[in-house]
Amino acid sequence: MDAQLQHYANKLAYEIDAWDLSEALRAGQDVIVVDARSPSAYAREHIPGAINLPHRSMDHATTAHLDRATLYVSYCDGIGCNASTKGAYKLAQLGFTVKELMGGLDWWKRDGYATAGDAATCALDAEDCGCAG
């Protein structure tokens, strides 16, 4: 039983879903969302407020300005893309506390949350969404 409990505790320690991330952001918790994809993918569509830090360029120099006391949530496109895992791994190697967003941008949108960028989508429950232009 202890191994099973530890397994689920580990999952919760290192993964977050769209709802929990949305609630953390709404509550003003100290969370920075990191889009670990390319700058062009970020420009096309990303989670509002996310910073773009491609996993390929993560190193001491590109993360020097980031606060190590903050929780970082790494994401990518979703299933079939492992940029979020690579980003989370590199951030952890560099000494950051990080979680990976389950399902990435795909599940974020499927859960009805708005996105930003050139191909932005509105939240399902938004009454006056300005993301369509």
CYANA upper distance limits for C-alpha pairs under 8 A (distance plus 0.5 A):
  1 MET  CA      5 LEU  CA      6.84
  2 ASP  CA      6 GLN  CA      6.59
  3 ALA  CA      7 HIS  CA      6.61
  4 GLN  CA      8 TYR  CA      7.04
  5 LEU  CA      9 ALA  CA      6.59
  6 GLN  CA     10 ASN  CA      6.52
  7 HIS  CA     11 LYS  CA      6.91
  8 TYR  CA     12 LEU  CA      6.77
  9 ALA  CA     13 ALA  CA      6.63
 10 ASN  CA     14 TYR  CA      6.79
 11 LYS  CA     15 GLU  CA      6.21
 12 LEU  CA     16 ILE  CA      7.38
 13 ALA  CA     99 LYS  CA      7.75
 14 TYR  CA     98 VAL  CA      7.39
 14 TYR  CA     99 LYS  CA      5.04
 14 TYR  CA    100 GLU  CA      6.79
 15 GLU  CA     99 LYS  CA      5.44
 15 GLU  CA    100 GLU  CA      5.29
 15 GLU  CA    101 LEU  CA      6.47
 15 GLU  CA    102 MET  CA      6.88
 16 ILE  CA     20 ASP  CA      6.83
 16 ILE  CA     21 LEU  CA      7.02
 16 ILE  CA     73 VAL  CA      8.41
 16 ILE  CA     99 LYS  CA      6.83
 16 ILE  CA    100 GLU  CA      6.63
 16 ILE  CA    101 LEU  CA      5.55
 16 ILE  CA    102 MET  CA      6.45
 17 ASP  CA     21 LEU  CA      6.71
 17 ASP  CA    101 LEU  CA      6.13
 17 ASP  CA    102 MET  CA      5.64
 17 ASP  CA    103 GLY  CA      8.09
 18 ALA  CA     22 SER  CA      6.48
 18 ALA  CA    101 LEU  CA      7.40
 18 ALA  CA    102 MET  CA      7.72
 18 ALA  CA    107 TRP  CA      7.47
 18 ALA  CA    108 TRP  CA      5.78
 18 ALA  CA    111 ASP  CA      7.58
 19 TRP  CA     23 GLU  CA      6.62
 19 TRP  CA    111 ASP  CA      8.18
 20 ASP  CA     24 ALA  CA      6.61
 21 LEU  CA     25 LEU  CA      6.67
 21 LEU  CA    101 LEU  CA      8.48
 22 SER  CA     26 ARG  CA      6.53
 23 GLU  CA     27 ALA  CA      6.52
 24 ALA  CA     28 GLY  CA      6.82
 24 ALA  CA     29 GLN  CA      5.81
 24 ALA  CA     31 VAL  CA      7.79
 25 LEU  CA     29 GLN  CA      6.40
 25 LEU  CA     31 VAL  CA      7.35
 30 ASP  CA     70 THR  CA      6.20
 30 ASP  CA     71 LEU  CA      6.89
 31 VAL  CA     70 THR  CA      6.52
 31 VAL  CA     71 LEU  CA      5.39
 31 VAL  CA     72 TYR  CA      6.23
 31 VAL  CA     73 VAL  CA      7.65
 32 ILE  CA     50 ALA  CA      7.35
 32 ILE  CA     51 ILE  CA      8.09
 32 ILE  CA     70 THR  CA      7.58
 32 ILE  CA     71 LEU  CA      6.84
 32 ILE  CA     72 TYR  CA      5.35
 32 ILE  CA     73 VAL  CA      6.76
 33 VAL  CA     47 ILE  CA      8.32
 33 VAL  CA     49 GLY  CA      7.66
 33 VAL  CA     50 ALA  CA      5.14
 33 VAL  CA     51 ILE  CA      6.81
 33 VAL  CA     72 TYR  CA      6.30
 33 VAL  CA     73 VAL  CA      5.28
 33 VAL  CA     74 SER  CA      6.67
 33 VAL  CA     75 TYR  CA      8.15
 34 VAL  CA     50 ALA  CA      5.98
 34 VAL  CA     51 ILE  CA      5.60
 34 VAL  CA     52 ASN  CA      6.41
 34 VAL  CA     53 LEU  CA      6.75
 34 VAL  CA     72 TYR  CA      7.15
 34 VAL  CA     73 VAL  CA      6.28
 34 VAL  CA     74 SER  CA      5.25
 34 VAL  CA     75 TYR  CA      6.80
 35 ASP  CA     42 TYR  CA      7.36
 35 ASP  CA     46 HIS  CA      7.68
 35 ASP  CA     47 ILE  CA      8.41
 35 ASP  CA     50 ALA  CA      6.72
 35 ASP  CA     51 ILE  CA      6.48
 35 ASP  CA     52 ASN  CA      5.31
 35 ASP  CA     53 LEU  CA      6.50
 35 ASP  CA     54 PRO  CA      7.36
 35 ASP  CA     74 SER  CA      6.57
 35 ASP  CA     75 TYR  CA      5.80
 35 ASP  CA     76 CYS  CA      6.53
 35 ASP  CA     84 SER  CA      8.08
 36 ALA  CA     52 ASN  CA      6.82
 36 ALA  CA     53 LEU  CA      5.75
 36 ALA  CA     54 PRO  CA      4.70
 36 ALA  CA     55 HIS  CA      5.54
 36 ALA  CA     74 SER  CA      6.83
 36 ALA  CA     75 TYR  CA      6.50
 36 ALA  CA     76 CYS  CA      6.34
 36 ALA  CA     83 ALA  CA      6.16
 36 ALA  CA     84 SER  CA      6.21
 36 ALA  CA     87 GLY  CA      6.11
 37 ARG  CA     41 ALA  CA      6.74
 37 ARG  CA     42 TYR  CA      7.06
 37 ARG  CA     52 ASN  CA      7.75
 37 ARG  CA     53 LEU  CA      7.73
 37 ARG  CA     54 PRO  CA      5.40
 37 ARG  CA     55 HIS  CA      7.29
 37 ARG  CA     75 TYR  CA      8.43
 37 ARG  CA     76 CYS  CA      6.26
 37 ARG  CA     77 ASP  CA      8.36
 37 ARG  CA     83 ALA  CA      6.58
 37 ARG  CA     84 SER  CA      8.26
 38 SER  CA     42 TYR  CA      6.78
 38 SER  CA     52 ASN  CA      8.24
 38 SER  CA     53 LEU  CA      8.45
 38 SER  CA     54 PRO  CA      5.93
 39 PRO  CA     43 ALA  CA      6.59
 39 PRO  CA     52 ASN  CA      7.15
 39 PRO  CA     54 PRO  CA      7.69
 40 SER  CA     44 ARG  CA      6.72
 41 ALA  CA     45 GLU  CA      6.95
 41 ALA  CA     46 HIS  CA      8.34
 42 TYR  CA     46 HIS  CA      5.87
 42 TYR  CA     52 ASN  CA      6.98
 42 TYR  CA    117 GLY  CA      7.78
 43 ALA  CA    117 GLY  CA      5.83
 43 ALA  CA    118 ASP  CA      6.85
 44 ARG  CA    117 GLY  CA      5.68
 44 ARG  CA    118 ASP  CA      5.28
 44 ARG  CA    119 ALA  CA      5.94
 44 ARG  CA    120 ALA  CA      8.13
 45 GLU  CA    115 THR  CA      6.81
 45 GLU  CA    116 ALA  CA      6.00
 45 GLU  CA    117 GLY  CA      4.93
 45 GLU  CA    118 ASP  CA      6.61
 45 GLU  CA    119 ALA  CA      5.91
 45 GLU  CA    120 ALA  CA      6.15
 46 HIS  CA     50 ALA  CA      7.39
 46 HIS  CA    105 LEU  CA      7.59
 46 HIS  CA    115 THR  CA      6.00
 46 HIS  CA    116 ALA  CA      5.81
 46 HIS  CA    117 GLY  CA      6.67
 46 HIS  CA    120 ALA  CA      8.14
 47 ILE  CA    105 LEU  CA      7.64
 47 ILE  CA    114 ALA  CA      7.76
 47 ILE  CA    115 THR  CA      5.39
 47 ILE  CA    116 ALA  CA      6.51
 48 PRO  CA    114 ALA  CA      7.87
 48 PRO  CA    115 THR  CA      6.10
 48 PRO  CA    116 ALA  CA      5.73
 53 LEU  CA     57 SER  CA      7.59
 53 LEU  CA     58 MET  CA      7.26
 54 PRO  CA     58 MET  CA      7.10
 54 PRO  CA     83 ALA  CA      8.46
 54 PRO  CA     87 GLY  CA      7.84
 55 HIS  CA     83 ALA  CA      6.89
 55 HIS  CA     84 SER  CA      8.28
 55 HIS  CA     86 LYS  CA      6.59
 55 HIS  CA     87 GLY  CA      5.08
 55 HIS  CA     90 LYS  CA      7.66
 57 SER  CA     62 THR  CA      7.51
 58 MET  CA     62 THR  CA      6.30
 58 MET  CA     63 THR  CA      7.13
 58 MET  CA     87 GLY  CA      8.03
 58 MET  CA     90 LYS  CA      7.20
 58 MET  CA     91 LEU  CA      7.91
 59 ASP  CA     63 THR  CA      6.67
 59 ASP  CA     90 LYS  CA      8.16
 59 ASP  CA     94 LEU  CA      7.77
 60 HIS  CA     64 ALA  CA      6.21
 60 HIS  CA     94 LEU  CA      7.40
 68 ARG  CA     95 GLY  CA      7.47
 68 ARG  CA     96 PHE  CA      5.79
 68 ARG  CA     97 THR  CA      7.70
 69 ALA  CA     96 PHE  CA      8.00
 69 ALA  CA     97 THR  CA      8.02
 70 THR  CA     96 PHE  CA      8.18
 70 THR  CA     97 THR  CA      7.47
 71 LEU  CA     96 PHE  CA      7.92
 71 LEU  CA     97 THR  CA      5.76
 71 LEU  CA     98 VAL  CA      6.14
 71 LEU  CA     99 LYS  CA      8.06
 72 TYR  CA     96 PHE  CA      7.84
 72 TYR  CA     97 THR  CA      6.72
 72 TYR  CA     98 VAL  CA      5.10
 72 TYR  CA     99 LYS  CA      6.85
 73 VAL  CA     88 ALA  CA      8.13
 73 VAL  CA     98 VAL  CA      6.09
 73 VAL  CA     99 LYS  CA      5.34
 73 VAL  CA    100 GLU  CA      6.01
 73 VAL  CA    101 LEU  CA      6.76
 74 SER  CA     84 SER  CA      5.58
 74 SER  CA     85 THR  CA      7.95
 74 SER  CA     87 GLY  CA      6.66
 74 SER  CA     88 ALA  CA      6.15
 74 SER  CA     98 VAL  CA      7.57
 74 SER  CA     99 LYS  CA      6.83
 74 SER  CA    100 GLU  CA      5.44
 74 SER  CA    101 LEU  CA      6.56
 75 TYR  CA     83 ALA  CA      7.61
 75 TYR  CA     84 SER  CA      4.81
 75 TYR  CA     85 THR  CA      8.25
 75 TYR  CA     87 GLY  CA      8.34
 75 TYR  CA    100 GLU  CA      6.63
 75 TYR  CA    101 LEU  CA      5.80
 75 TYR  CA    102 MET  CA      8.38
 75 TYR  CA    104 GLY  CA      5.54
 75 TYR  CA    105 LEU  CA      7.39
 76 CYS  CA     81 CYS  CA      7.05
 76 CYS  CA     82 ASN  CA      7.58
 76 CYS  CA     83 ALA  CA      6.02
 76 CYS  CA     84 SER  CA      5.43
 76 CYS  CA    104 GLY  CA      5.64
 76 CYS  CA    105 LEU  CA      6.61
 77 ASP  CA     81 CYS  CA      6.45
 77 ASP  CA    103 GLY  CA      8.14
 77 ASP  CA    104 GLY  CA      5.74
 77 ASP  CA    105 LEU  CA      5.46
 77 ASP  CA    106 ASP  CA      6.40
 78 GLY  CA     82 ASN  CA      8.19
 78 GLY  CA    102 MET  CA      7.94
 78 GLY  CA    103 GLY  CA      4.96
 78 GLY  CA    104 GLY  CA      4.51
 78 GLY  CA    105 LEU  CA      6.33
 78 GLY  CA    106 ASP  CA      5.92
 78 GLY  CA    107 TRP  CA      7.49
 79 ILE  CA    103 GLY  CA      6.36
 79 ILE  CA    104 GLY  CA      7.85
 79 ILE  CA    106 ASP  CA      8.43
 82 ASN  CA     86 LYS  CA      6.76
 83 ALA  CA     87 GLY  CA      6.36
 84 SER  CA     88 ALA  CA      6.46
 84 SER  CA    100 GLU  CA      6.80
 84 SER  CA    101 LEU  CA      8.01
 84 SER  CA    104 GLY  CA      8.12
 85 THR  CA     89 TYR  CA      6.50
 85 THR  CA    100 GLU  CA      7.18
 86 LYS  CA     90 LYS  CA      6.64
 87 GLY  CA     91 LEU  CA      6.55
 88 ALA  CA     92 ALA  CA      6.55
 88 ALA  CA     98 VAL  CA      6.46
 88 ALA  CA     99 LYS  CA      7.14
 88 ALA  CA    100 GLU  CA      6.79
 89 TYR  CA     93 GLN  CA      6.66
 90 LYS  CA     94 LEU  CA      6.74
 91 LEU  CA     95 GLY  CA      6.99
 91 LEU  CA     96 PHE  CA      5.89
 91 LEU  CA     97 THR  CA      8.04
 91 LEU  CA     98 VAL  CA      7.35
 92 ALA  CA     96 PHE  CA      5.46
 92 ALA  CA     97 THR  CA      6.70
 92 ALA  CA     98 VAL  CA      6.86
102 MET  CA    107 TRP  CA      7.91
103 GLY  CA    107 TRP  CA      5.24
103 GLY  CA    108 TRP  CA      7.69
104 GLY  CA    108 TRP  CA      6.76
105 LEU  CA    109 LYS  CA      6.71
106 ASP  CA    110 ARG  CA      6.68
107 TRP  CA    111 ASP  CA      6.50
108 TRP  CA    112 GLY  CA      7.30
108 TRP  CA    113 TYR  CA      6.36
109 LYS  CA    113 TYR  CA      5.75
109 LYS  CA    114 ALA  CA      7.20
109 LYS  CA    115 THR  CA      7.89
109 LYS  CA    121 THR  CA      8.39
109 LYS  CA    123 ALA  CA      8.40
112 GLY  CA    122 CYS  CA      8.35
112 GLY  CA    123 ALA  CA      5.52
112 GLY  CA    124 LEU  CA      5.42
112 GLY  CA    125 ASP  CA      8.00
113 TYR  CA    122 CYS  CA      7.54
113 TYR  CA    123 ALA  CA      5.05
113 TYR  CA    124 LEU  CA      7.41
114 ALA  CA    120 ALA  CA      7.70
114 ALA  CA    121 THR  CA      5.93
114 ALA  CA    122 CYS  CA      5.00
114 ALA  CA    123 ALA  CA      4.71
114 ALA  CA    124 LEU  CA      8.29
115 THR  CA    120 ALA  CA      5.40
115 THR  CA    121 THR  CA      5.77
115 THR  CA    122 CYS  CA      7.12
115 THR  CA    123 ALA  CA      8.30
116 ALA  CA    120 ALA  CA      5.06
116 ALA  CA    121 THR  CA      7.58
116 ALA  CA    131 CYS  CA      7.71
120 ALA  CA    131 CYS  CA      6.63
120 ALA  CA    132 ALA  CA      7.74
121 THR  CA    131 CYS  CA      7.05
121 THR  CA    132 ALA  CA      7.76
122 CYS  CA    126 ALA  CA      7.16
122 CYS  CA    129 CYS  CA      6.64
122 CYS  CA    130 GLY  CA      8.48
122 CYS  CA    131 CYS  CA      6.65
122 CYS  CA    132 ALA  CA      7.95
123 ALA  CA    129 CYS  CA      8.25
